[in-house]
């Protein structure tokens, strides 16, 4: 049995050469240059495989980040509790508030993270560090689906800042990688209005080139029980 090796030129770039028993050569294109760790392109990650962490150094959370299924896909909580007990339960004269008034106040009804217990309710997403991001690079984040029912916060130091249309990531933040927290503002009440799906996009402009990457999350289902 003969084997031989060889290199085929590929207009797309270098190739990996494999030996095969038939004597043929299998040439597999290498990933594009921007797939290398540290390159200046947008790469946003979520806990797609649901192992409790966001993988920015490997590929365990990359496949399927743009879709969602019962077996794979990032999950976010409907953050409708009241961790710091800031919401009133009675009105003037001690009169009990209505159910609608009680439901209107919760941790997701404002645009801030209400303490460490509230931060624990946030689903985390992260940008892959871009060690080669040049000076003048900038990044932004946008909710492209489910914006009415989703808040995104950016962690700067120990503080969480709400992400708005004016939020910009600095070159230093892009190089180090940034952490975001995501909360849903409600459960799914009418799937025709919102089916629980949220899409978040990171856009980076670096070296005169703009790239973007998206991750998809879905709100955790509301589970109920009865006494039977």
N, C-alpha and C positions, 0 to 999 in steps of 0.2 A: 504494500500500500504506500503510495507516494503522498507526501505533503509538501507544500511550498508556501512561501510567504511573499507578500508584495504590498505595495502601497499604491492605491488608486487616488489620483488627484480629484478633489471634490470642490466644485466652485463655492460650496457653502462654508468651506474651511477644512481643518485637519480631520483625520478619521482615525478610528480605532481599528486595528487589524486583528482578525481572529483566524486561527488555524483550523481547517476542517479536513476530515479524512479523505474527501473526494479529490482534494487538490485544488478546490475552488477557494477563493478568498472572499470573506464576508466583511464588508466595510461599513461600519456603523458611524454615522455622523456624530461628532461630539456636540454637547449642548452649546448654544450660542454664547458668545463672550460674556454677555450681560448676566448669564446664569452663575458666573463665578462669584464666590462669597466676597463681599466687600465692594462690588461694583456699584456704580452710581445709577441705580434704577429702582423704581418703586417696587416693594415687595411687602405686602401686608399679610399677617398670619393670624388665625384664630384657632381655638381648640377644636379642630375639625374631627379628630379621632376620639374626643371626649375622655382623655386620660387625666384631666385636671391641670394641664399646663399647656402653654403655647410654645411650640417648637420653632425657634428661629435659626437654629444651627443645622438642622437636618431637614428631611423632607416628609416627616410623618404627618404634618398638618397641611401639606401643600395640595395633594390630590383631593379633588372634590370640594375645594373651598368655594367654588362658584355655584354649587348646587346644594341640595339638602334632602336627606332621606331619613327614614326612621332609624337606620343603622349608622349613619355618618352625617356630620354637620354640626356646626357650632350652635350652642343654645344660650339664650339670654333670659333672665328672669323678669317677670312683671313685678317691678319694685313698688308694690302698693301697700307695704307695711309702714309702720311709724316707729322707727328704731329709737328716736330720741324723745318720744312722747310729746312732740311739739303741737300736735293737732288737738284742738279743743273737742270735747265730747258733749259739752253743754253750752247753751246760749245765755242770754240775759235772764237773770232770776233763777238760774239753775235749770232751765228748761232743756230737756234732752233734744239734741239736734236730730233732724230727719235722717233717714238712711242715705238720701242723696247728698246731704251736707256732710255726713260722716265720710262717705266714699270720696268726696271731692278733695279731701286733704290726705296726702300720703307722701312718702319719700320721693316719689316721682312727679309730684305735682309742682315742684319748684325746679330751678335749674342749678342746684348745688348738691354736693355730696354731704349728707348730714352725719358726719362722724365716721369712726372706723367701722362700726357695725353696718352702716349704710354702704361703705366702700366694699365690704365683703359680699354684698349682693350684686356687684358689678361683674359682668362677663368681661374678661380681659382679651384684648387684641393688641398685637405688637407689630412694629415695623422692623424688618431685618436691618441690622446695622449696615450702613454704607460707608465703609472706611475710606473710600476714594472720593467721597462727595467733595467737590471743589468749593472754594470760597465763592459766595454768591448763590449757592444752591438754596432752594426753598421748597417747602412742602405744604400741602393743605389736605384737609379731610372733608368729605361730603357724604351725607346720607342720600343715596340715590333711590332707595325704595324704603317705604315705611317711616319716612321722616316725621310724620305727624305723631307717631307712637313710639319714638325712640329718642333718647338722649345719649350723646357721646361726650365723655370727659377726657381731658389730656392731663396726665400726671407730670407735674413740674416740681421737682424737689419732693416734698411731702404733701403738697397741695394738689387738689384736683380742680382743673379749670374747665368750664363748659366749652366745647368746640363750637365755634360759630363760623360764619362765612369770612370773618376777618382773621381767624386763627392762622398763623403761619409757623411752620417748623423751621428752625434755624439750621445752618450748616452743622453746627455742633450736635444738635439733637438728631439730625439725620445720620451723622457718623456713629453716634452712640446707640441709636435705636431708641424708640419711644414706646411708652405704654399707654394704652387707652382703656377706659372703662365704659361699658355699654349697659344701659338699662332700658327695658320696655316700660312704657307708662301705663299699660293696661293689659288685661287678658284679651283673648279673642272673643269678641261679643257678637260680631256679625262678619263672617268670612267674606261677604260681598264688599265690605268696606275695607277690611284688613284681614289678611289670612295669616298674620303672624310673622311674615317674612320681612327681614331688614337687610339691605345691602349697603355696605360702607366702602367708599373708594378713597384710596390714598393716591395723590398726584404729586409727583416730584419733578421739578425743573432743575437740571444740573448740567453744566457744560454746554448750554445751548440746546439741550434735548429734553423733551417732556415725556415722561412715562407715567403709567398709572396701573394700579392693581386693586382688585375688589375681593371682599369676603362676604359670604352670605351667612346670616344667623336667623334663627327662628325662635319665637318666644316659647318658653316651656308650657306644656299643656296644663290646663286647670283640672285637677283631679278632685273628685268629690266621693263621698261614701254614704251609705245608709246603714241603719242599725240592724238590718236583717242578715 
